[in-house]
Amino acid sequence: MFLGTGGARYVIAKQMRATGGILFRIHGKNILVDPGPESLLRLLTYVPEFNPEKLDSIVLTHKHIDHSADINVYLDILTRGGFKQGGHLIAPADAFGEDGVIFKYLMQYLEKIEIIKPKFEVKIGDMILVFPKRHIHPVETYGLKIRVDDLSISYISDTKFFPELINTYKADIVILNLLRLEPSEIEHLSVPDCARIISGIKPKVAIITHFGMTMLRAGPWNIARRLKQETDVTVLAAEDGKHYTIDKLLSYK
């Protein structure tokens, strides 16, 4: 479930696309990744029957505001404002401390805190979450790979392109943060970068998300169509509030 598909400061400020992150619901476990601005509101709007206290884990790929703004709101919910021990948080080291984004007073109430390092792995139910490699980004940033049964799902968070991304994130389903239409000095993926990654991985399906202004002007659905033509891989443009089932994703041609 995409609780938001927007990225970059102007899109955040105007909420031209929501910025709530991604909710993975697999085998009865609920993992929230990168709860940016208005994440809780989007969750309660898009999945009104869902109780945020039922989150099994929250993952921050990095501490930038568009990925972390609502993190303390969720931690407060999971710990009932400090009246119970609860919550499982997975985040890079620089998300904590003086220049971090996690409120210090909440940390004492969390049931489990895990610090991401390259090749860090954690088991949640039937899933194994792997954080293979540090990305090239202004703050400490990691992507995520989920292995469950015979399936693999990769989420390539914010990064400048580097060739190792291809082998690192080989998976059946690949989700890419595609911020920019064309390459620039900003350490984010562009359309040519994503074409190169998708062509190299050859997943069963790729999903693009986290769009900046140049992507929104071009129309993410148009870019998805272009990437499909260039890579011969089914490419979908994520939409706010869109729920994809694994079976449905794997059935796309």
Backbone torsions as a table, in degrees:
resi	resn	phi	psi	omega
1	MET	NA	124.6	178.8
2	PHE	-92.1	110.0	177.1
3	LEU	-84.5	1.8	177.3
4	GLY	176.6	147.5	-178.9
5	THR	-129.7	14.9	-178.1
6	GLY	-102.0	156.0	175.8
7	GLY	-149.9	169.2	178.9
8	ALA	77.9	154.3	-166.7
9	ARG	-64.6	-41.1	-176.5
10	TYR	-68.3	-39.9	178.8
11	VAL	-65.1	-38.7	176.2
12	ILE	-62.5	-49.3	-174.4
13	ALA	-60.6	-38.4	-177.8
14	LYS	-94.7	-8.4	-174.0
15	GLN	47.8	44.7	176.4
16	MET	-65.3	-33.1	163.5
17	ARG	-129.7	148.0	179.0
18	ALA	-66.3	161.9	-175.1
19	THR	-134.6	46.1	-172.5
20	GLY	-94.1	-4.9	179.5
21	GLY	94.1	-159.4	-176.8
22	ILE	-129.3	134.4	174.8
23	LEU	-108.2	116.5	175.1
24	PHE	-96.6	125.8	177.8
25	ARG	-122.7	99.4	-172.5
26	ILE	-133.4	126.3	176.7
27	HIS	51.3	42.6	174.7
28	GLY	81.0	2.0	178.5
29	LYS	-108.8	147.0	-176.7
30	ASN	-122.4	116.5	-177.9
31	ILE	-121.4	121.7	178.7
32	LEU	-100.7	126.9	-178.1
33	VAL	-115.2	125.8	172.1
34	ASP	58.8	66.0	179.4
35	PRO	-76.4	91.2	-179.4
36	GLY	-80.1	-164.0	-177.1
37	PRO	-56.1	133.5	177.5
38	GLU	68.9	18.3	-178.8
39	SER	-57.4	-48.3	-178.0
40	LEU	-61.5	-43.0	178.2
41	LEU	-59.8	-44.2	-179.5
42	ARG	-65.4	-40.8	178.9
43	LEU	-60.3	-47.3	-178.2
44	LEU	-69.6	-24.1	178.3
45	THR	-81.3	-47.0	-174.7
46	TYR	-80.7	-29.1	-179.3
47	VAL	-131.4	67.7	-170.7
48	PRO	-60.0	-23.3	-179.4
49	GLU	-83.1	-6.5	-174.3
50	PHE	-86.4	134.6	177.0
51	ASN	-97.2	115.3	-177.5
52	PRO	-57.9	-22.1	177.1
53	GLU	-66.2	-14.1	-178.2
54	LYS	-88.9	4.3	176.8
55	LEU	-64.3	128.9	179.8
56	ASP	-84.9	-27.8	-179.6
57	SER	-160.9	149.3	171.5
58	ILE	-121.5	131.5	-179.1
59	VAL	-115.8	129.2	168.0
60	LEU	-106.6	119.8	174.6
61	THR	-75.0	-27.6	173.0
62	HIS	-168.6	173.1	-167.3
63	LYS	-93.4	2.1	179.7
64	HIS	-58.9	148.3	-171.4
65	ILE	-56.3	-39.0	-177.8
66	ASP	-69.3	-6.1	177.7
67	HIS	-115.5	-11.0	-168.9
68	SER	-136.0	-0.6	-169.0
69	ALA	-57.0	-34.2	-176.4
70	ASP	-98.5	9.0	-174.1
71	ILE	-58.2	-44.3	-176.8
72	ASN	-71.0	-27.2	174.7
73	VAL	-61.8	-47.4	179.8
74	TYR	-66.0	-40.7	-179.8
75	LEU	-64.1	-35.5	176.4
76	ASP	-65.3	-40.1	178.2
77	ILE	-65.0	-45.2	-176.6
78	LEU	-67.1	-26.1	179.4
79	THR	-104.6	4.8	-177.9
80	ARG	50.8	47.3	177.0
81	GLY	67.4	22.0	179.1
82	GLY	97.3	5.7	179.7
83	PHE	-89.1	-3.4	175.2
84	LYS	-152.7	155.3	172.0
85	GLN	-80.4	129.9	-180.0
86	GLY	-171.9	166.1	174.2
87	GLY	91.6	139.8	177.4
88	HIS	-123.9	116.4	-177.6
89	LEU	-115.9	132.3	176.9
90	ILE	-123.6	121.1	-174.8
91	ALA	-158.2	158.9	175.2
92	PRO	-67.5	160.1	-176.8
93	ALA	-59.5	-37.0	-174.9
94	ASP	-78.0	1.4	172.3
95	ALA	-78.7	-10.9	-178.9
96	PHE	-109.4	167.6	174.4
97	GLY	86.5	-166.5	-171.4
98	GLU	-59.1	-40.3	-179.0
99	ASP	-101.4	15.2	-178.7
100	GLY	-88.0	-170.6	-177.2
101	VAL	-120.8	-4.1	-179.8
102	ILE	-92.2	125.4	178.2
103	PHE	-64.8	129.8	-175.4
104	LYS	-60.6	-38.8	-174.8
105	TYR	-66.4	-26.1	-179.4
106	LEU	-76.9	-25.7	-173.5
107	MET	-61.9	-32.9	-178.4
108	GLN	-68.6	-18.7	-178.3
109	TYR	-95.2	-13.1	-178.0
110	LEU	-70.6	141.6	-179.6
111	GLU	-73.3	-36.7	-177.1
112	LYS	-152.2	131.5	175.4
113	ILE	-122.9	129.1	178.8
114	GLU	-126.7	134.7	-177.4
115	ILE	-97.0	128.2	180.0
116	ILE	-76.8	133.1	169.8
117	LYS	-135.2	163.0	178.0
118	PRO	-54.5	132.4	178.5
119	LYS	73.3	12.0	176.5
120	PHE	-64.9	138.3	178.4
121	GLU	-129.6	147.3	175.9
122	VAL	-146.6	142.2	-179.9
123	LYS	-101.0	129.6	176.2
124	ILE	-129.4	106.7	-174.8
125	GLY	60.5	-127.6	179.5
126	ASP	-85.8	-2.9	-175.1
127	MET	-97.2	147.2	168.3
128	ILE	-114.8	123.5	176.9
129	LEU	-100.0	128.4	-179.2
130	VAL	-122.1	136.2	176.5
131	PHE	-115.2	88.6	-162.8
132	PRO	-70.2	-38.9	-166.4
133	LYS	-153.3	144.9	173.8
134	ARG	-74.4	136.9	-178.4
135	HIS	-87.5	169.9	175.1
136	ILE	-96.1	101.4	-173.8
137	HIS	-157.7	157.2	-174.2
138	PRO	-61.6	-25.2	176.0
139	VAL	-120.7	169.1	-177.5
140	GLU	-64.0	118.6	-170.6
141	THR	-136.5	140.8	178.8
142	TYR	-136.6	149.1	168.8
143	GLY	-91.1	-179.4	-173.1
144	LEU	-137.2	138.5	174.0
145	LYS	-126.8	127.8	179.9
146	ILE	-108.4	128.1	174.8
147	ARG	-116.1	126.4	178.2
148	VAL	-149.1	129.8	-174.5
149	ASP	54.6	-127.0	178.4
150	ASP	-102.5	18.2	-174.7
151	LEU	-111.0	147.8	173.5
152	SER	-132.4	139.4	178.9
153	ILE	-128.6	128.1	177.0
154	SER	-112.5	139.7	172.6
155	TYR	-120.3	111.3	180.0
156	ILE	-95.0	100.1	-179.0
157	SER	-74.8	-173.0	-173.5
158	ASP	-55.8	134.7	179.5
159	THR	-172.8	154.4	163.5
160	LYS	-76.7	147.3	179.3
161	PHE	-64.7	137.4	166.4
162	PHE	-146.6	144.9	-168.6
163	PRO	-56.3	-30.3	-177.3
164	GLU	-64.1	-16.6	178.0
165	LEU	-56.9	-33.7	-174.5
166	ILE	-65.5	-55.2	179.5
167	ASN	-69.1	-33.0	-177.5
168	THR	-64.0	-37.8	-171.4
169	TYR	-112.1	26.2	175.0
170	LYS	-59.3	127.0	-175.7
171	ALA	-163.5	168.7	177.2
172	ASP	-72.7	-39.2	179.5
173	ILE	-124.5	128.8	-178.9
174	VAL	-123.9	126.5	176.2
175	ILE	-108.5	125.9	-175.7
176	LEU	-121.6	133.1	172.4
177	ASN	-80.2	105.0	-175.8
178	LEU	-110.5	94.1	-173.0
179	LEU	-84.1	-38.6	-167.3
180	ARG	-122.5	147.8	177.5
181	LEU	-70.4	-45.6	-177.5
182	GLU	-121.0	155.9	177.6
183	PRO	-61.4	150.2	177.3
184	SER	-153.6	-176.4	178.0
185	GLU	-75.2	-15.8	179.5
186	ILE	-69.3	137.3	-173.0
187	GLU	-83.8	68.6	176.9
188	HIS	-138.9	159.6	178.3
189	LEU	-76.2	147.7	175.2
190	SER	-116.2	177.1	179.9
191	VAL	-60.2	-48.1	177.1
192	PRO	-59.8	-36.2	176.4
193	ASP	-61.1	-46.8	-177.8
194	CYS	-67.4	-34.9	175.9
195	ALA	-60.9	-41.2	180.0
196	ARG	-67.2	-42.1	179.7
197	ILE	-66.1	-47.9	-178.1
198	ILE	-63.7	-42.2	178.1
199	SER	-61.9	-36.9	-179.0
200	GLY	-74.8	-38.5	-178.5
201	ILE	-80.3	-40.1	-175.2
202	LYS	54.6	56.1	177.8
203	PRO	-70.1	170.5	175.0
204	LYS	-70.1	-32.3	175.7
205	VAL	-155.8	146.3	175.8
206	ALA	-121.8	144.9	178.2
207	ILE	-125.5	127.3	177.1
208	ILE	-100.5	144.8	-177.4
209	THR	-156.0	-176.3	175.5
210	HIS	64.1	55.1	-171.5
211	PHE	-84.8	135.9	170.3
212	GLY	-91.7	-173.9	-174.4
213	MET	-63.2	-40.7	-178.1
214	THR	-64.2	-34.5	177.4
215	MET	-70.1	-40.8	-179.4
216	LEU	-66.9	-37.4	177.5
217	ARG	-64.4	-37.9	-178.7
218	ALA	-76.0	-22.5	-177.0
219	GLY	88.7	103.2	-178.5
220	PRO	-54.7	-33.8	178.9
221	TRP	-65.7	-34.9	176.4
222	ASN	-67.2	-39.7	179.9
223	ILE	-68.7	-38.7	177.4
224	ALA	-60.7	-41.6	178.7
225	ARG	-64.4	-42.2	178.7
226	ARG	-62.9	-42.9	-180.0
227	LEU	-65.8	-36.2	177.2
228	LYS	-63.2	-41.8	179.0
229	GLN	-65.4	-37.6	-177.0
230	GLU	-76.9	-29.5	-171.7
231	THR	-110.4	-15.4	-174.5
232	ASP	61.3	31.1	175.4
233	VAL	-123.3	140.1	175.6
234	THR	-63.5	123.5	-179.3
235	VAL	-124.4	127.1	179.8
236	LEU	-112.4	145.4	173.2
237	ALA	-97.5	116.8	-178.0
238	ALA	-62.4	152.4	178.3
239	GLU	-126.9	148.6	177.1
240	ASP	-57.7	129.2	177.2
241	GLY	79.7	4.2	-177.4
242	LYS	-78.7	130.5	177.9
243	HIS	-108.5	121.1	177.7
244	TYR	-109.7	127.7	171.2
245	THR	-87.7	151.7	-179.0
246	ILE	-62.3	-43.3	-179.4
247	ASP	-59.9	-42.2	-179.8
248	LYS	-64.7	-43.6	-179.7
249	LEU	-60.6	-42.9	-177.0
250	LEU	-74.8	-10.4	179.9
251	SER	-91.5	-8.4	-179.3
252	TYR	-66.1	143.6	177.2
253	LYS	-112.5	NA	NA
